[in-house]
Amino acid sequence: MRWRSWALVLLPLLVAGTVYAAADLSADDMREAEETLHNLDSHISLQDRKALDEARELARYFQQVEGHFSAKADAAKGVEFARKSREHAAAIVKAVEAEDYDKAQDRLSDLTRSCKTCHEVYKKKS
């Protein structure tokens, strides 16, 4: 019976997350994600638990990015980059929850590389 209560709570969140994930990405979204990534780096270096909220925010953001690329016929690489980035952000969450800031820093390096690689493929050059 208890699982039904959780299902009733989580189902609307999953549906909302899916709708949110399909939304287009704006330049403002990208700038906010970059700022969050910068703040995450600082908070991990300071061993500050504020990193937890930032890593969670980035995991949600990369879910949105994954939905964005999934909606495009020719963006399989983008889907893969977003999925890996989301996984790296989730690994940061776990590391910070465990107060393993060295591991969080390693996963942050993975996340930063994933972002850079995706930008090399998809970000328009000005």
DSSP file with accessible surface (Angstrom, degrees, kcal/mol):
  #  RESIDUE AA STRUCTURE BP1 BP2  ACC     N-H-->O    O-->H-N    N-H-->O    O-->H-N    TCO  KAPPA ALPHA  PHI   PSI    X-CA   Y-CA   Z-CA
    1    1 A M    >>        0   0  168      0, 0.0     4,-1.0     0, 0.0     3,-0.6   0.000 360.0 360.0 360.0 -33.8    0.0    0.0    0.0
    2    2 A R  H 3>  +     0   0  201      1,-0.2     4,-1.7     2,-0.2     3,-0.3   0.853 360.0  60.0 -63.5 -37.2    2.9    2.3    0.7
    3    3 A W  H 3> S+     0   0  171      1,-0.2     4,-2.5     2,-0.2    -1,-0.2   0.844  98.9  59.2 -62.0 -31.0    4.2    2.2   -2.8
    4    4 A R  H <> S+     0   0  144     -3,-0.6     4,-2.3     2,-0.2    -1,-0.2   0.894 102.4  52.2 -65.3 -39.2    0.9    3.6   -4.1
    5    5 A S  H  X S+     0   0   72     -4,-1.0     4,-1.5    -3,-0.3    -1,-0.2   0.933 112.1  45.6 -61.0 -45.0    1.4    6.7   -2.0
    6    6 A W  H  X S+     0   0  158     -4,-1.7     4,-3.2     1,-0.2     5,-0.3   0.901 110.7  53.8 -64.7 -39.8    4.8    7.2   -3.5
    7    7 A A  H  X S+     0   0   44     -4,-2.5     4,-2.6     1,-0.2    -1,-0.2   0.904 106.9  51.5 -62.3 -39.7    3.5    6.5   -7.0
    8    8 A L  H  < S+     0   0  133     -4,-2.3    -1,-0.2     1,-0.2    -2,-0.2   0.847 115.4  42.4 -66.5 -31.6    0.8    9.2   -6.5
    9    9 A V  H  X S+     0   0   84     -4,-1.5     4,-0.8    -5,-0.2    -2,-0.2   0.906 119.8  41.3 -78.5 -44.1    3.5   11.7   -5.4
   10   10 A L  H  X S+     0   0   79     -4,-3.2     4,-2.7     1,-0.2     5,-0.2   0.822  99.9  70.2 -78.9 -32.0    6.1   10.8   -8.0
   11   11 A L  H  X S+     0   0  108     -4,-2.6     4,-2.6    -5,-0.3     5,-0.2   0.933 100.2  46.3 -56.6 -49.4    3.9   10.3  -11.1
   12   12 A P  H  > S+     0   0   78      0, 0.0     4,-2.7     0, 0.0    -1,-0.2   0.896 113.0  51.6 -60.9 -34.7    3.1   14.1  -11.5
   13   13 A L  H  X S+     0   0  110     -4,-0.8     4,-2.6     2,-0.2    -2,-0.2   0.910 110.2  48.1 -67.2 -40.7    6.7   14.9  -11.0
   14   14 A L  H  X S+     0   0  114     -4,-2.7     4,-2.2     2,-0.2    -1,-0.2   0.917 113.0  47.8 -64.8 -42.5    7.8   12.5  -13.7
   15   15 A V  H  X S+     0   0   82     -4,-2.6     4,-2.5    -5,-0.2     5,-0.2   0.945 113.2  48.0 -64.0 -45.2    5.2   13.8  -16.1
   16   16 A A  H  X S+     0   0   57     -4,-2.7     4,-2.9    -5,-0.2     5,-0.2   0.916 110.8  52.0 -61.9 -41.0    6.2   17.4  -15.4
   17   17 A G  H  X S+     0   0   16     -4,-2.6     4,-2.5     2,-0.2    -1,-0.2   0.895 109.4  49.6 -62.5 -38.7    9.9   16.4  -15.8
   18   18 A T  H  X S+     0   0   94     -4,-2.2     4,-1.2     2,-0.2    -2,-0.2   0.931 112.8  46.0 -67.5 -43.4    9.1   14.9  -19.2
   19   19 A V  H >< S+     0   0  103     -4,-2.5     3,-0.5     1,-0.2     4,-0.4   0.939 114.4  48.7 -63.6 -43.6    7.2   17.9  -20.4
   20   20 A Y  H >< S+     0   0  119     -4,-2.9     3,-1.5     1,-0.2    -2,-0.2   0.911 106.9  56.9 -61.8 -39.6   10.0   20.2  -19.1
   21   21 A A  H 3< S+     0   0   10     -4,-2.5    -1,-0.2     1,-0.3    -2,-0.2   0.796 101.2  56.7 -65.4 -27.8   12.6   18.0  -20.8
   22   22 A A  T << S+     0   0   63     -4,-1.2    -1,-0.3    -3,-0.5    -2,-0.2   0.587  84.9 109.6 -81.0  -8.7   11.0   18.5  -24.2
   23   23 A A  S <  S-     0   0   41     -3,-1.5     2,-0.1    -4,-0.4    45,-0.1  -0.277  76.9-103.4 -67.2 152.3   11.2   22.3  -23.9
   24   24 A D        -     0   0  126      1,-0.1     2,-0.4    43,-0.0    -1,-0.1  -0.392  33.5-119.4 -71.2 154.0   13.7   24.2  -26.2
   25   25 A L        -     0   0   42     -2,-0.1     2,-0.2    40,-0.1    -1,-0.1  -0.786  26.2-157.0 -96.1 139.9   16.9   25.5  -24.7
   26   26 A S     >  -     0   0   52     -2,-0.4     4,-2.0     1,-0.1     5,-0.1  -0.683  31.9-110.4-109.6 166.9   17.6   29.2  -24.6
   27   27 A A  H  > S+     0   0   60     -2,-0.2     4,-2.5     1,-0.2     5,-0.2   0.869 121.4  56.2 -61.6 -35.1   20.8   31.1  -24.4
   28   28 A D  H  > S+     0   0   91      2,-0.2     4,-2.6     1,-0.2    -1,-0.2   0.898 104.0  52.7 -63.7 -40.6   19.7   32.1  -20.9
   29   29 A D  H  > S+     0   0   39      2,-0.2     4,-2.3     1,-0.2    -1,-0.2   0.923 110.5  47.8 -59.2 -44.3   19.3   28.5  -19.9
   30   30 A M  H  X S+     0   0   53     -4,-2.0     4,-2.6     2,-0.2    -2,-0.2   0.923 111.3  49.7 -64.3 -43.4   22.9   27.8  -21.1
   31   31 A R  H  X S+     0   0  137     -4,-2.5     4,-2.4     1,-0.2    -1,-0.2   0.911 111.0  49.9 -62.6 -41.3   24.3   30.8  -19.3
   32   32 A E  H  X S+     0   0  109     -4,-2.6     4,-2.6     2,-0.2    -1,-0.2   0.909 110.9  49.5 -63.9 -40.0   22.5   29.8  -16.0
   33   33 A A  H  X S+     0   0   10     -4,-2.3     4,-2.7     2,-0.2    -2,-0.2   0.911 110.5  50.0 -65.3 -41.2   23.9   26.2  -16.4
   34   34 A E  H  X S+     0   0   77     -4,-2.6     4,-2.3     2,-0.2    -2,-0.2   0.909 111.8  48.2 -63.4 -40.2   27.4   27.6  -16.9
   35   35 A E  H  X S+     0   0  124     -4,-2.4     4,-2.7     2,-0.2    -2,-0.2   0.916 111.5  49.9 -66.0 -41.2   27.0   29.8  -13.8
   36   36 A T  H  X S+     0   0   11     -4,-2.6     4,-2.8     2,-0.2    -2,-0.2   0.914 109.9  51.3 -63.5 -40.9   25.7   26.9  -11.8
   37   37 A L  H  X S+     0   0   32     -4,-2.7     4,-2.3     2,-0.2    -2,-0.2   0.921 110.4  49.0 -62.3 -41.9   28.7   24.8  -13.0
   38   38 A H  H  X S+     0   0  121     -4,-2.3     4,-2.1     2,-0.2    -2,-0.2   0.929 112.9  46.9 -62.3 -46.0   31.1   27.5  -11.9
   39   39 A N  H  X S+     0   0   53     -4,-2.7     4,-2.8     1,-0.2    -2,-0.2   0.891 109.7  54.3 -63.4 -39.3   29.4   27.8   -8.5
   40   40 A L  H  X S+     0   0    0     -4,-2.8     4,-2.7     2,-0.2     5,-0.3   0.925 106.4  51.8 -59.7 -45.0   29.5   24.0   -8.2
   41   41 A D  H  X S+     0   0   64     -4,-2.3     4,-2.4     1,-0.2    -1,-0.2   0.940 111.9  46.5 -57.0 -47.4   33.2   24.0   -8.8
   42   42 A S  H  X S+     0   0   48     -4,-2.1     4,-2.0     1,-0.2    -2,-0.2   0.929 113.2  48.1 -62.3 -45.0   33.7   26.6   -6.1
   43   43 A H  H  <>S+     0   0   32     -4,-2.8     5,-3.3     2,-0.2     4,-0.2   0.851 110.9  50.3 -70.1 -32.6   31.5   24.8   -3.6
   44   44 A I  H ><5S+     0   0    3     -4,-2.7     3,-1.5     3,-0.2    -1,-0.2   0.940 110.1  51.1 -67.0 -44.0   33.2   21.5   -4.2
   45   45 A S  H 3<5S+     0   0   80     -4,-2.4    -2,-0.2     1,-0.3    -1,-0.2   0.869 113.7  44.6 -59.2 -36.2   36.6   23.1   -3.7
   46   46 A L  T 3<5S-     0   0  126     -4,-2.0    -1,-0.3    -5,-0.2    -2,-0.2   0.425 111.0-123.7 -85.3  -1.5   35.4   24.6   -0.4
   47   47 A Q  T < 5 +     0   0  121     -3,-1.5     2,-0.5    -4,-0.2    -3,-0.2   0.905  56.1 160.1  54.5  46.2   33.8   21.3    0.6
   48   48 A D    > < -     0   0   50     -5,-3.3     3,-2.1    -6,-0.1    -1,-0.2  -0.845  47.4-138.1-102.4 131.1   30.5   23.2    1.0
   49   49 A R  T >> S+     0   0  105     -2,-0.5     3,-1.7     1,-0.3     4,-0.6   0.581  93.4  86.5 -68.0  -6.8   27.3   21.2    0.9
   50   50 A K  H 3> S+     0   0  121      1,-0.3     4,-1.6     2,-0.2     3,-0.4   0.771  74.9  74.1 -60.2 -22.4   25.8   23.9   -1.3
   51   51 A A  H <> S+     0   0    0     -3,-2.1     4,-2.8     1,-0.2    -1,-0.3   0.815  84.3  65.9 -59.5 -28.5   27.3   21.8   -4.0
   52   52 A L  H <> S+     0   0   13     -3,-1.7     4,-2.3     1,-0.2    -1,-0.2   0.943 102.1  44.0 -61.5 -49.1   24.5   19.3   -3.5
   53   53 A D  H  X S+     0   0  104     -4,-0.6     4,-2.4    -3,-0.4    -1,-0.2   0.893 114.6  50.5 -64.3 -38.9   21.8   21.7   -4.7
   54   54 A E  H  X S+     0   0   23     -4,-1.6     4,-2.4     2,-0.2    -2,-0.2   0.916 109.9  49.2 -68.0 -40.3   23.9   22.8   -7.7
   55   55 A A  H  X S+     0   0    0     -4,-2.8     4,-2.3     1,-0.2    -2,-0.2   0.913 112.0  49.2 -65.6 -39.7   24.6   19.3   -8.8
   56   56 A R  H  X S+     0   0   92     -4,-2.3     4,-2.1    -5,-0.2    -2,-0.2   0.906 109.9  51.7 -64.1 -41.3   20.9   18.4   -8.5
   57   57 A E  H  X S+     0   0   77     -4,-2.4     4,-2.4     1,-0.2    -2,-0.2   0.915 110.3  48.5 -61.7 -41.8   20.1   21.5  -10.5
   58   58 A L  H  X S+     0   0    3     -4,-2.4     4,-2.9     2,-0.2     5,-0.2   0.890 107.3  55.1 -67.8 -37.1   22.5   20.5  -13.2
   59   59 A A  H  X S+     0   0   19     -4,-2.3     4,-1.4     1,-0.2    -1,-0.2   0.929 111.1  45.7 -60.6 -42.0   21.2   16.9  -13.3
   60   60 A R  H  X S+     0   0  133     -4,-2.1     4,-1.8     2,-0.2    -2,-0.2   0.906 111.6  52.6 -65.9 -41.1   17.7   18.4  -14.0
   61   61 A Y  H  X S+     0   0   20     -4,-2.4     4,-2.4     1,-0.2    -2,-0.2   0.935 108.0  49.7 -61.2 -44.7   19.1   20.7  -16.6
   62   62 A F  H  X S+     0   0   18     -4,-2.9     4,-2.5     1,-0.2    -1,-0.2   0.796 105.2  58.2 -70.4 -22.5   20.8   17.9  -18.5
   63   63 A Q  H  X S+     0   0   74     -4,-1.4     4,-2.1    -5,-0.2    -1,-0.2   0.919 107.9  47.2 -65.6 -41.3   17.6   16.0  -18.4
   64   64 A Q  H  X S+     0   0    5     -4,-1.8     4,-2.4     2,-0.2    -2,-0.2   0.918 111.3  50.7 -64.2 -42.6   16.1   19.0  -20.2
   65   65 A V  H  X S+     0   0   10     -4,-2.4     4,-2.6     2,-0.2     5,-0.3   0.919 108.0  52.7 -62.6 -41.5   19.1   19.0  -22.7
   66   66 A E  H  X S+     0   0   41     -4,-2.5     4,-2.4     1,-0.2    -1,-0.2   0.928 110.1  48.0 -60.7 -42.9   18.5   15.3  -23.3
   67   67 A G  H  X S+     0   0   15     -4,-2.1     4,-1.4     2,-0.2    -1,-0.2   0.896 109.4  54.5 -63.5 -38.5   14.9   16.0  -24.2
   68   68 A H  H  < S+     0   0   28     -4,-2.4     3,-0.3     1,-0.2     4,-0.2   0.943 113.5  39.9 -59.8 -50.0   15.9   18.8  -26.4
   69   69 A F  H >< S+     0   0   17     -4,-2.6     3,-1.5     1,-0.2     6,-0.3   0.840 108.8  61.5 -72.1 -31.6   18.3   16.7  -28.4
   70   70 A S  H 3< S+     0   0   73     -4,-2.4    -1,-0.2     1,-0.3    -2,-0.2   0.817  98.3  58.8 -62.6 -29.3   15.8   13.7  -28.4
   71   71 A A  T 3< S+     0   0   81     -4,-1.4     2,-0.4    -3,-0.3    -1,-0.3   0.573  93.7  81.6 -77.1  -7.6   13.3   15.9  -30.3
   72   72 A K  S X  S-     0   0   94     -3,-1.5     3,-1.0    -4,-0.2    -4,-0.0  -0.830  73.2-144.1-103.3 137.2   15.8   16.4  -33.1
   73   73 A A  T 3  S+     0   0  112     -2,-0.4     3,-0.2     1,-0.2    -1,-0.1   0.818  97.0  38.9 -68.7 -30.3   16.2   13.7  -35.8
   74   74 A D  T 3  S+     0   0  141      1,-0.2    -1,-0.2     2,-0.1     3,-0.2  -0.080  91.0  89.7-115.4  35.9   19.9   14.2  -36.3
   75   75 A A    <>  +     0   0    2     -3,-1.0     4,-2.0    -6,-0.3     3,-0.2  -0.090  34.1 131.0-127.3  39.1   21.2   14.7  -32.8
   76   76 A A  H  > S+     0   0   81      1,-0.2     4,-2.2     2,-0.2     5,-0.2   0.880  77.9  53.9 -60.2 -37.3   22.0   11.3  -31.4
   77   77 A K  H  > S+     0   0  136      1,-0.2     4,-2.9     2,-0.2    -1,-0.2   0.898 106.3  52.7 -63.6 -39.6   25.4   12.5  -30.2
   78   78 A G  H  > S+     0   0    0      2,-0.2     4,-2.6    -3,-0.2    -2,-0.2   0.901 107.4  51.2 -62.5 -40.3   23.7   15.3  -28.3
   79   79 A V  H  X S+     0   0   34     -4,-2.0     4,-2.6   -10,-0.2    -1,-0.2   0.936 112.3  46.9 -60.4 -45.6   21.4   12.8  -26.5
   80   80 A E  H  X S+     0   0   72     -4,-2.2     4,-2.6     2,-0.2     5,-0.2   0.922 112.0  49.2 -64.9 -44.1   24.4   10.8  -25.5
   81   81 A F  H  X S+     0   0   34     -4,-2.9     4,-2.5     1,-0.2    -1,-0.2   0.929 113.6  47.2 -60.3 -44.4   26.4   13.8  -24.3
   82   82 A A  H  X S+     0   0    2     -4,-2.6     4,-2.7     2,-0.2    -2,-0.2   0.907 111.3  50.8 -65.1 -41.5   23.4   15.0  -22.3
   83   83 A R  H  X S+     0   0   67     -4,-2.6     4,-2.5     2,-0.2    -2,-0.2   0.946 112.5  46.2 -61.9 -46.1   22.8   11.5  -20.8
   84   84 A K  H  X S+     0   0   92     -4,-2.6     4,-2.5     1,-0.2    -2,-0.2   0.908 112.4  50.9 -63.7 -40.6   26.5   11.3  -19.8
   85   85 A S  H  X S+     0   0    2     -4,-2.5     4,-2.5    -5,-0.2    -1,-0.2   0.914 109.6  50.2 -63.4 -41.6   26.4   14.8  -18.3
   86   86 A R  H  X S+     0   0   74     -4,-2.7     4,-2.5     1,-0.2    -2,-0.2   0.921 110.9  49.8 -61.9 -41.6   23.3   14.0  -16.3
   87   87 A E  H  X S+     0   0   91     -4,-2.5     4,-2.2     2,-0.2    -2,-0.2   0.898 110.0  50.4 -64.9 -39.7   25.0   10.8  -15.0
   88   88 A H  H  X S+     0   0   43     -4,-2.5     4,-2.0     2,-0.2    -1,-0.2   0.922 110.9  49.1 -63.6 -42.9   28.1   12.8  -14.0
   89   89 A A  H  X S+     0   0    0     -4,-2.5     4,-2.2     1,-0.2    -2,-0.2   0.914 110.5  50.6 -63.2 -41.0   25.9   15.3  -12.2
   90   90 A A  H  X S+     0   0   42     -4,-2.5     4,-2.2     1,-0.2    -1,-0.2   0.884 108.4  52.6 -64.4 -36.5   24.1   12.5  -10.4
   91   91 A A  H  X S+     0   0   29     -4,-2.2     4,-2.4     2,-0.2    -1,-0.2   0.869 107.2  52.6 -66.6 -34.7   27.5   11.0   -9.4
   92   92 A I  H  X S+     0   0    0     -4,-2.0     4,-2.9     2,-0.2     5,-0.3   0.922 106.4  53.7 -64.7 -43.1   28.5   14.4   -8.0
   93   93 A V  H  X S+     0   0   16     -4,-2.2     4,-2.8     1,-0.2    -2,-0.2   0.954 110.9  45.9 -55.0 -49.6   25.3   14.4   -5.9
   94   94 A K  H  X S+     0   0  151     -4,-2.2     4,-1.8     1,-0.2    -1,-0.2   0.903 112.7  50.0 -62.3 -41.8   26.2   11.0   -4.5
   95   95 A A  H  <>S+     0   0    4     -4,-2.4     5,-3.1     2,-0.2    -1,-0.2   0.923 112.8  45.6 -64.7 -43.0   29.7   12.0   -3.7
   96   96 A V  H ><5S+     0   0    0     -4,-2.9     3,-1.7     3,-0.2    -2,-0.2   0.912 109.4  55.3 -68.0 -39.7   28.7   15.2   -2.0
   97   97 A E  H 3<5S+     0   0   93     -4,-2.8    -1,-0.2    -5,-0.3    -2,-0.2   0.882 111.6  44.8 -57.8 -36.0   26.0   13.3    0.0
   98   98 A A  T 3<5S-     0   0   74     -4,-1.8    -1,-0.3    -5,-0.2    -2,-0.2   0.415 114.5-122.2 -85.4   0.5   28.8   11.0    1.2
   99   99 A E  T < 5 +     0   0  129     -3,-1.7     2,-1.0     1,-0.2    -3,-0.2   0.801  66.0 142.6  58.0  34.2   31.0   14.1    1.8
  100  100 A D     >< +     0   0   69     -5,-3.1     4,-2.1    -6,-0.2    -1,-0.2  -0.735  18.0 168.7-101.9  82.4   33.6   12.6   -0.6
  101  101 A Y  H  > S+     0   0   17     -2,-1.0     4,-2.3     1,-0.2    -1,-0.2   0.768  71.5  59.8 -73.6 -23.9   34.7   15.9   -2.1
  102  102 A D  H  > S+     0   0  123      2,-0.2     4,-2.1     1,-0.2    -1,-0.2   0.937 109.3  43.6 -66.2 -44.9   37.7   14.3   -3.9
  103  103 A K  H  > S+     0   0  102      2,-0.2     4,-2.6     1,-0.2     5,-0.2   0.903 111.8  54.1 -65.7 -39.9   35.4   12.0   -5.8
  104  104 A A  H  X S+     0   0    0     -4,-2.1     4,-2.3     1,-0.2    -1,-0.2   0.913 107.8  50.7 -60.1 -40.3   33.0   14.9   -6.4
  105  105 A Q  H  X S+     0   0   59     -4,-2.3     4,-2.1     2,-0.2    -1,-0.2   0.908 109.6  50.3 -64.6 -40.9   36.0   16.9   -7.9
  106  106 A D  H  X S+     0   0   89     -4,-2.1     4,-1.8     1,-0.2    -2,-0.2   0.924 112.1  46.6 -62.5 -44.3   36.8   13.9  -10.2
  107  107 A R  H  X S+     0   0   65     -4,-2.6     4,-2.5     1,-0.2    -1,-0.2   0.853 108.5  56.7 -67.8 -32.8   33.2   13.7  -11.4
  108  108 A L  H  X S+     0   0    4     -4,-2.3     4,-2.9    -5,-0.2    -1,-0.2   0.910 104.7  52.0 -63.5 -39.7   33.2   17.4  -11.9
  109  109 A S  H  X S+     0   0   46     -4,-2.1     4,-2.3     2,-0.2    -2,-0.2   0.913 109.8  49.4 -61.6 -41.4   36.2   17.1  -14.2
  110  110 A D  H  X S+     0   0   34     -4,-1.8     4,-2.2     2,-0.2    -2,-0.2   0.916 111.9  48.9 -61.8 -43.3   34.2   14.4  -16.1
  111  111 A L  H  X S+     0   0    0     -4,-2.5     4,-2.6     2,-0.2    -2,-0.2   0.929 110.1  50.2 -63.7 -44.8   31.2   16.7  -16.4
  112  112 A T  H  X S+     0   0   67     -4,-2.9     4,-2.5     1,-0.2    -1,-0.2   0.914 111.0  49.5 -62.1 -41.5   33.3   19.6  -17.6
  113  113 A R  H  X S+     0   0  139     -4,-2.3     4,-2.7     2,-0.2    -1,-0.2   0.909 109.8  51.6 -63.0 -41.2   34.9   17.5  -20.3
  114  114 A S  H  X S+     0   0   13     -4,-2.2     4,-2.3     2,-0.2    -2,-0.2   0.923 110.5  48.5 -63.0 -42.6   31.5   16.2  -21.4
  115  115 A C  H  X S+     0   0   18     -4,-2.6     4,-2.6     2,-0.2    -2,-0.2   0.943 112.0  49.0 -61.0 -47.8   30.2   19.8  -21.6
  116  116 A K  H  X S+     0   0  133     -4,-2.5     4,-2.2     1,-0.2    -2,-0.2   0.913 110.5  50.2 -61.1 -43.2   33.3   20.9  -23.6
  117  117 A T  H  X S+     0   0   60     -4,-2.7     4,-1.2     1,-0.2    -1,-0.2   0.923 111.6  48.1 -63.0 -43.1   33.0   18.0  -26.0
  118  118 A C  H  X S+     0   0   16     -4,-2.3     4,-3.2     1,-0.2     3,-0.5   0.921 110.1  52.2 -63.5 -42.7   29.3   18.7  -26.7
  119  119 A H  H  X S+     0   0   49     -4,-2.6     4,-1.4     1,-0.2    -1,-0.2   0.874 103.8  57.6 -62.1 -37.2   30.0   22.4  -27.2
  120  120 A E  H  < S+     0   0  115     -4,-2.2    -1,-0.2    -5,-0.2    -2,-0.2   0.858 117.0  34.7 -62.0 -31.0   32.7   21.5  -29.8
  121  121 A V  H  < S+     0   0   72     -4,-1.2    -2,-0.2    -3,-0.5    -1,-0.2   0.888 134.5  17.9 -88.1 -42.8   30.0   19.6  -31.8
  122  122 A Y  H  < S+     0   0   74     -4,-3.2     2,-0.3    -5,-0.1    -3,-0.2   0.700  89.9  99.4-111.1 -25.9   26.9   21.6  -31.2
  123  123 A K  S  < S-     0   0  102     -4,-1.4     2,-0.2    -5,-0.5     0, 0.0  -0.540  73.6-120.6 -73.5 128.5   27.5   25.2  -30.0
  124  124 A K        -     0   0  194     -2,-0.3     2,-0.3     1,-0.1    -1,-0.1  -0.452  21.9-127.7 -68.5 135.4   27.4   27.7  -32.8
  125  125 A K              0   0  163     -2,-0.2    -1,-0.1     1,-0.1     0, 0.0  -0.661 360.0 360.0 -82.0 136.2   30.6   29.6  -33.4
  126  126 A S              0   0  171     -2,-0.3    -1,-0.1     0, 0.0     0, 0.0  -0.495 360.0 360.0 -95.6 360.0   30.1   33.4  -33.4
